Amino acid sequence: MTAGTGEHQPEVRDRLRWTGAAPDSPVAVLVIPTDEEQVVANEAFRTGPER
């Protein structure tokens, strides 16, 4: 999950504990900050029409 759900809604993350993503779980959970707007802009520039 990224953006608001992944970063700012612990109650949503808490509801996913059944997947094994709990603090005491052997499952590795990574927090990776993202800049989704930049990723979309880069892809649009890369795949868009040539100038």
CORURDA-V629937 format. One record per residue. RES is the residue in one letter. SS is DSSP state (~ for helix, > for strand, _ for the rest). OMEGA is omega in whole degrees, 0 to 359 (NA if undefined). D_CENTER is the distance of its C-alpha to the mean C-alpha in Angstrom with 2 decimals. Layout:
BEGIN
res->[RES	RES]
ss->[SS	SS]
omega->[OMEGA	OMEGA]
d_center->[D_CENTER	D_CENTER]
END
This chain:
BEGIN
res->[M	T	A	G	T	G	E	H	Q	P	E	V	R	D	R	L	R	W	T	G	A	A	P	D	S	P	V	A	V	L	V	I	P	T	D	E	E	Q	V	V	A	N	E	A	F	R	T	G	P	E	R]
ss->[_	_	~	~	~	~	~	~	_	~	~	~	~	~	_	_	~	~	~	_	_	_	_	_	_	_	_	_	_	_	_	_	_	_	_	~	~	~	~	~	~	~	~	~	~	~	~	_	_	_	_]
omega->[178	177	187	182	182	187	193	181	182	180	177	178	181	180	180	181	181	180	182	182	178	182	182	182	174	179	178	177	182	172	182	179	181	172	187	180	179	179	179	179	179	180	178	179	183	186	182	180	178	180	NA]
d_center->[3.54	2.53	6.16	8.99	8.21	5.79	7.98	11.25	12.18	13.46	15.70	13.11	11.70	15.44	16.28	14.27	16.54	18.67	16.29	17.27	14.31	16.81	17.84	20.98	19.61	20.22	16.79	14.67	11.31	9.49	7.77	6.87	7.36	6.81	9.59	8.98	12.65	13.89	12.38	14.00	17.11	17.48	17.35	19.76	22.02	21.99	22.75	24.79	28.58	30.44	32.00]
END
